[in-house]
Amino acid sequence: MKNLTFAKRNVFFQFPFMSLFRLKRQIVYWLNARHRHGHGIHSPYLFGLLTNVIENQGDYYAYETIDKAWSALMRTDVKLSGNDLAGEGVPEKLKLLVRRYDLLPKYGKMLFRLINEFQPKNIICTGPVSGMSLLYLAMADSRIRVSHYDGKPELLPVTEYLLKQAKVSNVEVHNDFSELTAIDLNDSFLFISYPENPEHCREVIQNIIRNHESWPKAIVVNGIHDHLQMEDLWKELVGQEFVRISLDFFTLGLAICLTDLQKENFVIRY
């Protein structure tokens, strides 16, 4: 990570611990999430998706590249400065930012497998993720274009570095959040990651709901139990008629929009 700027002074940074709200929700989740390994799932389609895709423990050649990138980020002491990270002008450790904004490998690999399964026309990612999450999205299939909107400018050098090191060329970064209203959602795979910004998450979800002409194949929302507002947004999304199956994995939610499926909602232990 030699290309990145090092902070010249050491500033103590206390990574935010799990909120009391999220902790309570996680306890409820572990008490109520009874579906695992397909148990209690009667739909042949969903049973196959859970056992063969979501819970698949197989290895993919791209995992090695992504795992190396993750390990390198977790070892680095690089700090980034920004106006809206730890506070104005206060540097934060990059590895903490990655853990804060990006998916952990367990969930990133799930998205990787889902993209392989759904084979979307294009992949849309919105929110302040770094190149780590984009690696999972882009390396699932190099033929599918990945468009990233509304990222953090402070994390852009990290994104560029990781994509270059992994030789990924199917990612386009867009700085203008307003461009989201013009994108083609038809047969897409949409990843929404605003666990700390429910308002931006609301804008994206409302844009999907207002689009009556085409729907994504699947929508993944990160942080669905981080705040009461995020829970309300998730409930609003899965209540839409075009969402046929919703799967709650606590950390994230998966909404499947394939029209020939029966409408069902599940809480999955993962």
Disulfide bonds with the S-S distance in Angstrom:
none
